[in-house]
Amino acid sequence: MTFEISLLNFILNVAIIVVGFLAYQKSKNFVPLYLAGAFVLFSITHLLTLLGMAETLLYPILVIRTVAYLTIIFTLYKLLTTSKKK
């Protein structure tokens, strides 16, 4: 069951990455690019889990996921604090 969940997470992360890069190319807004970057990090951790390396790389995976979450928090904070110029 864990393998299937990690595989599904990996596939969905790759889809988010692709859509994020396409959205960036179209809009030149860095928000989708930052989000895609965070999901690249999540994808790395899911791939390591799929390869059976999660137990031996527990702490590096924890660091990678923390950086990914912090990237999302940073991106949302930037959106929150950026005022639109009219």
LUMNU-775513 format. One record per residue (C-alpha): residue number from 1; residue in three letters; x negated, y negated, z negated. Coordinates in Angstrom, 3 decimals. Example, Ala and Ser with C-alpha at 12.3 -4.5 7.8 and 13.67 -1.06 7.14 Angstrom:
REM residues 2
1, ALA, -12.300, 4.500, -7.800
2, SER, -13.670, 1.060, -7.140
//
This chain:
REM residues 86
1, MET, 0.000, 0.000, 0.000
2, THR, -2.813, -2.419, -0.831
3, PHE, -4.399, -1.834, 2.574
4, GLU, -1.147, -2.667, 4.364
5, ILE, -0.682, -5.856, 2.346
6, SER, -4.245, -6.978, 3.042
7, LEU, -3.824, -6.181, 6.730
8, LEU, -0.589, -8.168, 6.905
9, ASN, -2.229, -11.086, 5.064
10, PHE, -5.187, -10.967, 7.437
11, ILE, -2.967, -10.977, 10.539
12, LEU, -0.827, -13.839, 9.234
13, ASN, -3.944, -15.819, 8.276
14, VAL, -5.314, -15.426, 11.794
15, ALA, -1.993, -16.687, 13.187
16, ILE, -2.142, -19.736, 10.888
17, ILE, -5.741, -20.399, 11.961
18, VAL, -4.828, -20.283, 15.661
19, VAL, -1.805, -22.555, 15.213
20, GLY, -3.871, -24.913, 13.037
21, PHE, -6.554, -25.276, 15.692
22, LEU, -3.967, -25.770, 18.432
23, ALA, -2.192, -28.413, 16.339
24, TYR, -5.501, -30.190, 15.756
25, GLN, -6.360, -30.139, 19.459
26, LYS, -2.993, -31.636, 20.309
27, SER, -2.790, -34.248, 17.560
28, LYS, -6.462, -34.882, 16.651
29, ASN, -5.183, -35.036, 13.068
30, PHE, -7.572, -33.342, 10.666
31, VAL, -4.846, -31.954, 8.377
32, PRO, -4.162, -28.820, 10.475
33, LEU, -7.914, -28.340, 10.849
34, TYR, -8.498, -28.452, 7.085
35, LEU, -5.653, -26.024, 6.520
36, ALA, -6.990, -23.705, 9.217
37, GLY, -10.392, -23.850, 7.529
38, ALA, -8.865, -22.817, 4.219
39, PHE, -7.173, -19.881, 5.897
40, VAL, -10.458, -18.880, 7.526
41, LEU, -11.788, -18.487, 3.994
42, PHE, -8.731, -16.484, 2.945
43, SER, -9.187, -14.307, 6.049
44, ILE, -12.766, -13.557, 5.063
45, THR, -11.638, -12.328, 1.662
46, HIS, -8.875, -10.183, 3.179
47, LEU, -11.329, -8.728, 5.684
48, LEU, -13.723, -7.846, 2.867
49, THR, -10.835, -6.139, 1.088
50, LEU, -9.921, -4.211, 4.239
51, LEU, -13.538, -3.087, 4.568
52, GLY, -13.462, -1.741, 1.026
53, MET, -15.881, -4.304, -0.366
54, ALA, -13.501, -6.097, -2.745
55, GLU, -14.700, -4.376, -5.917
56, THR, -18.398, -4.909, -5.287
57, LEU, -17.900, -8.508, -4.119
58, LEU, -15.335, -9.517, -6.721
59, TYR, -17.053, -12.732, -7.836
60, PRO, -17.980, -13.994, -4.351
61, ILE, -14.395, -13.341, -3.263
62, LEU, -13.160, -15.287, -6.278
63, VAL, -15.394, -18.220, -5.327
64, ILE, -14.302, -18.121, -1.665
65, ARG, -10.611, -18.066, -2.589
66, THR, -11.109, -20.886, -5.093
67, VAL, -12.758, -23.021, -2.410
68, ALA, -9.880, -22.227, -0.044
69, TYR, -7.277, -23.288, -2.599
70, LEU, -9.255, -26.436, -3.413
71, THR, -9.368, -27.261, 0.304
72, ILE, -5.588, -27.038, 0.482
73, ILE, -5.210, -29.154, -2.666
74, PHE, -7.617, -31.747, -1.232
75, THR, -5.734, -31.838, 2.070
76, LEU, -2.363, -32.309, 0.403
77, TYR, -3.810, -34.955, -1.919
78, LYS, -5.190, -36.863, 1.081
79, LEU, -1.744, -36.728, 2.691
80, LEU, -0.154, -37.950, -0.515
81, THR, -2.519, -40.895, -0.953
82, THR, -2.836, -41.964, 2.670
83, SER, -0.409, -44.730, 3.458
84, LYS, 0.937, -45.179, 6.949
85, LYS, -0.100, -48.382, 8.648
86, LYS, 2.735, -50.078, 10.479
//
